[in-house]
Structures are given as structure tokens and as C-alpha cells.
Amino acid sequence: MITQILSTPDDDPFLYDLYANVRNEEISAFGWNDTEKQAFLGMQFEMQQRSYRMQYPNAEHRIVQLDGRPIGRLITAEAAQSMLLIDISMLLDYRNQGIGTRLIRELQSQAVALDKSVQLHVRIGNPAKSLYERLGFRVHQSTEVYEAMEWQPAYIK
């Protein structure tokens, strides 16, 4: 059973492991030894955590669990006109099983109830973009690194 619980500081070791798991393939291409990888990942993880908390102080940080075991995280926030999907990450072994789809659809249902859109940013080249497109998100702005995507209930009518 998929459940979500609010994240606490006790979850930081899992969140670091999740971050490292998500970035492992990218980092492996750098040719670094394990010490260099761990130093880089530790620094990047801390920067990401601080950035999210500074940019989105009212965000909900949740741990996604499967049968009580942590398998991912979901960070969302409510803005004036939209729900923000700040981060959704799953351990590699739990990707492509419909879990992310379910979580995003739940967020979309919340947005419908509140008469809001759902917005997110995705790094260019991230395979998750195809998931977002399947769920009705559309690109509305691009930079060299990220694409801003939005889903509106009107898109599915």
C-alpha cells in the first residue's frame, strides 16, 4: 500500500540515500572515485535541501512509503493560483510502476477541488517529462536548463 507521511529530520539519512540514488548514473559519468562522489553528493544534497526550504517555506515535505518502507519523496506547496509540484523522487527500483502517476493524479485532484492549476519545473532531458506530458502538463516557458510546465483542469475537458 502506498502512503505518505510528513518528513522529519529523522528522515534525512533516507533523503540523502534517495538523492544519491537519483543522481548515481549522472555522477558515475564524471569518473570520480567514491570519496569525490560522496563529497559532491553531500554538498549538493545540503544545497538542495536549503534551497527548497528557502524558496518554499510553507511546502509540505512528505516521505512516500510502500508497505511502510520509504521509497521516495514528494514536496508540494500551495500558491495563490496553483499547486506547486516542487519535487517528486523515487528510488530507482520503484520507478515506472505507476507510483508517481498516482501521486501526481492525487495532486491534480486536490487542484481541481481548489480550482487551481498544477505547476512544476523539469530539467531538460529528464525522462520524467514524458510522464508529465501523459498526465496533461504543457510547457509554458523554457530556459537553457529547465522547462516550466503547467496542468489545468481545462486541459482535460
Buried (B, 14 or more C-beta within 10 A) or exposed (E): EBEBEEBEEEBEEBBBBBBBBBBEEEBEEEEEEEEEBBEBBEEBBEEBBEEBEEEBEEBBBBBBBBEEEBBBBBBBBBEEEBBBBBBBBBBEEBBEEEBBEEBBEBBBEBBBEEEBBBBBBBEEEEEBBEBBBEBBBEEEEEEEEBBBBBBBBEEEE
